């Protein structure tokens, strides 16, 4: 008994010491112990979960991209090419279901055809389709597929992957080398496609395109992916941050928020993973440089927030579920302690709700409104899998078990697993994205399956004889793309000896441990001999540097003045041409004007900066406590309310977080109104004033019936002209009282014009009343109060009665500039509709001027019917057939006809179109888009030459000797270049 007590005390001492150690280091630890048998049980539970979802997809949605798990049917989302089947293929191999893998692979080989007239996302098609096919190709040998001679450099799945990748290449034909976001699989980049795409859509190609180049020997894929990354890197902000969206033609950032989540995430992921997969250490150097800026500006107590890319100020204090990949990336580069601290924050959010909301407000400690959805994302379990492999911390196994339980309890349906619409209520949504089978299930399985072949670190493999040599395959390390498709790094060295091309000009002896150590010592000695403290008297250069610079600048200015005094001024006309040798002077001038206007706007906004004064609950309580008897007059009460609202400000994050903007206004005023409302910090008065301006414009637009305009088409332009004239004429009513505005309506020359002016006057009058309506201002403050607190309701006491409001409105008439600015939104909509109506009128006029086709026997029976497109086509065919029956033309006439046909074909028009009315054809093609898209000319050789020329400036970049000379972590054993990795110095 005494011995047992002694042992118990000894164990308690060890446990307490361990807890103190964990608390001091900030590292979390699990409360459970997992035996090998228990981990295998959980692994099999994951297998059953995957099989249930996979069988549901095959049974109910195999011909569609995704399964709808609540209604047990399918729908197309990304391209109508059985997306889930391709995405889930390598998961079958991961779990050892080789029979189904072979069946699905054979099905894809026989029936999949990507020559389709559909527009697809370049980013999604690359990571899901190209990545999925490449991974399945590399796993074919392990799955027992009958291999083609020359594998892994040849194979049907590899050819399918290259076919898709080649169809994505036209997206990279831009001024910068960064790709468009959308491409047509048959015709290239669609006409009129926006040049704005997200940052991740530019930098997420290296793994798939690099693998494809190494396997096929065609270097264009890897080179365009590298050029896209280098181009994106060149447009970083001065403080080293990336924005969220960029114009791939001009390099101009269109979304300036910087973070590690949605729109940016996989860029950083691919810098790390591609550096390992492709033996490109320069990519890892870029990541370390990018991470330094991330840690400096975004990291806040192990959270990562969104900041402005130019100044680094916090713009959105939220955690996005897509950011959960970050701890996994840190574990790959060996930085596990901060990774564990960060993932513990994320797991805490998961345990609070059972799932991760898309947005989690860090300051409020709750899911952001309207962002509570969880679409079965894999990022958190992905990081848990990586970190468990690196640390063995069973806290991560606990989380994996908890995640499996919540998925089974709240997301499972009779035929799959459903998206969680709201993490608070666990309400389901009718969608199961393909990444649930491709990523979430796979990472959960790998977390519990410690002996899976995908964990191979290169210590063992299989010899494979090729045409040129003998290589090793199935050795790993396996690098996952952002859709969890694993690439066998060892297999890349079997094809076309690409690794020899990398090291042909590299002196490997210079990278031996001894050589690096000697160079390091020499540099240290030289630096010590030359170093002089800045405060030392001998450091004359430091003290005289600024003075010499100033003298040099003054002398340069003096020389410039002397030269300008002796030279004569001469005007020179310069013609500017674009890349197609077309005059571009006007475009250049307009661009300069746009830049100047934006600069003036930014300067005006900077001058009108609102002083920061955050509103508190106590301020609002004091405001609601005011009564009418506290003020001597109505004007005093109104001035108090307006002063109160002008004194307090709302940051952009609070404006968005509290959802102060009424989204119903977007359907009338457009998305631009919401962007303006949420664009910058404003006082409460400015926000209230902007809301009332929106309300006045909506009242005017609805009153004029501009949204559902039913007037005769001939009257549309004249009616809209009357509206614009009325808006201009009403502006002179500067000092007329709001109640007297309607007396001016009787002066209108027509009932239609009188109705227009009446609507304008009512909207103007309503706005004037709103600007003095203290009750509406109190209600506006109540909205803020209820959104920012958990209170159920607030009772207000109106400060002014209706009679007092009318009296105050008369005292404050709108000025001329105020009224012009008031209806600017409605004026813009009216002007746009007027221009559209005039365009349609001009088209109709041109169509009326077309002479009718000559009467023929074929058209005699159809004169009683109204001609439509099919009738015109039939008439044209009959005319051409009649001409063909005439006398045979001479040989010279045939040659002339062929030349004319060739010219017409080059111009995009045919003889049939010319005779049947080209105006109608153009109207159908341009306005209604009822024609086949014309193929965009794409030359792969030109793109390759342009890309290689752009990459020349990066080809001979000398890396710092210490890039891989830190303490040698264990994970480096999986690097292909581990033989050249120096020991710790």
Helices and strands as residue ranges (DSSP letters): H 2-25, H 36-61, E 66-68, E 73-75, H 83-94, H 98-111, E 119-121, H 122-124, I 125-130, H 131-138, H 156-168, G 169-172, E 182-184, E 196-198, H 200-203, H 206-216, H 220-234, E 245-247, E 253-255, E 257-258, H 265-277, H 281-297, E 299-300, E 303-304, E 306-308, E 314-316, E 318-320, G 321-325, H 326-332, H 336-353, E 359-361, E 366-367, H 379-391, H 395-406, I 407-411, E 419-422, E 427-429, H 435-435, I 436-440, H 441-448, G 453-455, E 462-465, E 470-473, E 478-480, E 486-488, G 489-494, H 498-503, G 508-511, H 513-530, H 540-566, H 585-607, H 617-624, G 628-630, H 634-647, E 649-650, H 652-657, G 663-665, H 666-669, H 671-677, E 682-683, H 684-703, H 713-729, G 730-732, G 738-747, H 751-770, H 774-788, H 802-811, H 816-822, H 824-848, G 857-862, H 869-884, H 891-906, H 911-916, H 918-923, I 924-928, H 940-955, G 970-974, G 978-980
